[in-house]
Amino acid sequence: MQLLKVTQTAIFTFVVSLSLFVNHSESFAQKNKHNTPASVEQFPIPADGPNRLFYIQRSSNINTILYDANVLPNNKLDHKNPVHTYWIRYTEGGKKQELSNIQRTLAYGLHTSALEGEANAYEGHFLAYRKRRFIVKLDSHGEPIALFPINGKMQVLKKVFVSVDESGLMPSVNYIELWGKDAATGKEVYEKFKP
């Protein structure tokens, strides 16, 4: 039994290391193939969609991870999968691509569960960063929103930028920037932090 646990741990460690290496190698190849913008303002802005919650961009390349609410025809969030996460591969002509299993379960995927005491609302966290929890629900106008802690207050998250240091063997995060708006006033909000 102990040998089985050690073997499972070794396999998991190998898979995580391999996924980071593959992402790092892909980023390096794409960075050399396509010039990465010098600042976040120069990154492409994905076309907005009716169920768009937010998107994530990384300094490693211009490919973007989008997070859309899964709204059913009865105007309820899909209780099995309230958020659809996928790529816009700008380095490949802007094609849409689903996340790989490793990306979904280790890097960019979400864990969600029904929010106790509120119908049609889900709480969760990023699988790669569990320190800040978010809420996905429909606002008073029936529009899907993701509430996320920005400057210590739950705000409507719109955009995330991750600055990645790729100088070492394994990439690490320099800082994360968050853009959103105040849920009550609509005023734009911003936070930059090091995880």
C-alpha positions in Angstrom: 0.0 0.0 0.0 2.8 2.4 0.9 4.6 1.6 -2.4 1.3 2.4 -4.3 1.1 5.8 -2.6 4.7 6.6 -3.4 4.2 5.5 -7.0 1.0 7.7 -7.3 2.8 10.7 -5.9 5.7 10.2 -8.3 3.3 9.9 -11.3 1.4 13.1 -10.2 4.7 15.0 -9.7 5.9 13.8 -13.2 2.6 14.9 -14.8 2.7 18.4 -13.2 6.3 18.9 -14.2 5.6 17.7 -17.7 2.6 20.0 -18.1 4.6 23.0 -16.9 7.5 22.1 -19.2 5.2 21.6 -22.2 3.5 25.0 -21.5 7.0 26.6 -21.0 8.3 25.1 -24.3 5.1 26.1 -26.2 5.4 29.6 -24.9 9.1 29.8 -25.8 8.4 28.6 -29.4 5.5 31.0 -29.8 7.4 33.9 -28.3 10.1 33.4 -31.0 7.5 32.9 -33.7 5.3 35.8 -32.8 6.4 39.0 -31.1 4.8 39.3 -27.7 3.6 42.9 -27.0 5.7 45.0 -24.7 2.8 46.0 -22.5 -0.6 44.6 -21.5 -2.3 47.4 -23.4 -1.0 46.0 -26.7 -2.5 42.5 -26.2 -5.5 41.7 -28.4 -8.9 42.2 -26.7 -11.2 39.2 -27.3 -14.6 40.0 -28.8 -17.2 40.2 -26.1 -19.9 37.6 -25.9 -23.3 37.6 -24.2 -22.1 35.2 -21.5 -18.5 36.4 -21.1 -17.4 36.6 -17.5 -13.7 37.4 -17.8 -10.5 36.4 -19.6 -6.8 35.8 -18.6 -3.7 36.8 -20.6 -0.1 36.0 -19.8 3.1 37.7 -20.7 4.4 34.5 -22.3 2.3 34.9 -25.5 -0.9 36.5 -26.8 -3.1 33.4 -26.5 -6.0 34.1 -24.2 -8.0 31.9 -21.8 -11.7 32.9 -21.8 -14.3 32.1 -19.1 -17.9 32.2 -20.2 -21.0 31.4 -18.1 -22.9 28.3 -19.2 -26.4 29.8 -19.3 -29.2 27.3 -20.1 -32.3 28.2 -22.2 -34.3 28.6 -18.9 -31.9 31.4 -17.9 -30.3 29.3 -15.2 -26.6 28.4 -14.9 -25.7 24.8 -15.8 -25.4 23.2 -12.3 -22.9 20.6 -13.6 -20.6 23.1 -15.3 -21.5 26.8 -14.7 -18.4 28.1 -16.4 -17.0 27.1 -19.9 -13.2 27.7 -20.1 -11.4 27.7 -23.5 -8.6 29.3 -25.5 -8.5 31.8 -28.2 -5.3 30.9 -30.0 -4.2 34.2 -31.5 -0.8 32.6 -32.5 -2.8 30.2 -34.7 -5.1 32.7 -36.4 -7.5 33.3 -33.5 -9.0 29.8 -33.5 -11.1 28.7 -30.5 -9.7 25.6 -28.8 -10.8 23.6 -25.7 -8.4 23.3 -22.8 -6.4 20.0 -22.7 -7.2 17.8 -19.7 -3.9 18.8 -18.0 -4.7 22.5 -18.5 -8.2 22.1 -17.2 -7.3 20.1 -14.1 -4.0 21.7 -13.1 -3.7 25.1 -14.6 -6.6 27.1 -15.9 -9.6 25.1 -14.7 -12.0 26.0 -11.9 -13.6 24.1 -9.1 -17.2 25.2 -8.5 -20.0 24.2 -6.2 -23.5 25.5 -5.5 -23.5 28.6 -3.2 -25.4 27.8 -0.1 -28.4 30.0 0.6 -28.5 31.6 -2.9 -30.3 30.0 -5.9 -28.5 29.9 -9.3 -25.2 31.0 -7.8 -21.9 29.1 -7.6 -18.7 29.6 -5.6 -15.3 28.4 -6.5 -11.6 28.9 -7.1 -9.0 28.5 -9.7 -7.3 25.1 -9.5 -3.9 26.8 -9.8 -4.6 29.5 -7.3 -6.9 28.7 -4.4 -6.3 31.7 -2.1 -9.1 33.9 -3.5 -12.6 32.4 -4.0 -15.1 33.8 -6.5 -18.9 33.7 -7.1 -20.6 33.2 -10.5 -24.2 34.2 -10.7 -26.7 36.3 -12.7 -27.0 39.9 -11.6 -30.3 41.8 -11.1 -30.6 42.3 -14.9 -30.1 38.6 -15.6 -26.5 39.1 -16.9 -23.8 36.6 -15.8 -21.1 38.0 -13.6 -18.1 36.7 -11.7 -17.5 38.4 -8.4 -13.9 38.2 -7.3 -11.9 39.8 -4.4 -10.2 42.9 -5.8 -8.6 45.2 -3.2 -10.4 43.2 -0.5 -13.9 43.7 -1.8 -16.0 41.4 -4.1 -16.0 43.1 -7.5 -17.1 42.1 -11.0 -14.0 40.6 -12.5 -13.4 41.4 -16.2 -9.7 40.8 -17.0 -6.6 39.1 -15.5 -3.0 39.5 -16.6 -0.2 37.3 -15.3 3.4 38.3 -15.7 5.5 35.2 -16.0 9.2 34.9 -15.4 10.6 32.3 -17.9 14.3 32.9 -17.2 14.7 29.7 -15.1 14.1 26.1 -15.9 10.5 26.3 -14.7 8.4 29.4 -15.1 7.2 31.4 -12.1 4.8 34.3 -11.6 6.1 37.8 -11.2 2.8 39.5 -10.5 -1.0 39.3 -11.3 -3.1 42.3 -12.4 -6.9 42.3 -12.0 -9.4 44.7 -13.7 -13.0 44.9 -12.9 -15.8 47.1 -11.8 -17.6 47.9 -8.6 -20.7 45.8 -8.4 -22.8 48.7 -6.9 -21.4 51.8 -8.7 -20.0 50.4 -11.9 -16.7 52.3 -11.3 -13.6 50.6 -12.7 -11.4 48.9 -10.2 -7.8 47.6 -10.4 -5.3 45.6 -8.3 -1.8 44.4 -8.8 -0.3 41.8 -6.4 2.3 39.1 -6.1 0.9 35.7 -5.3 
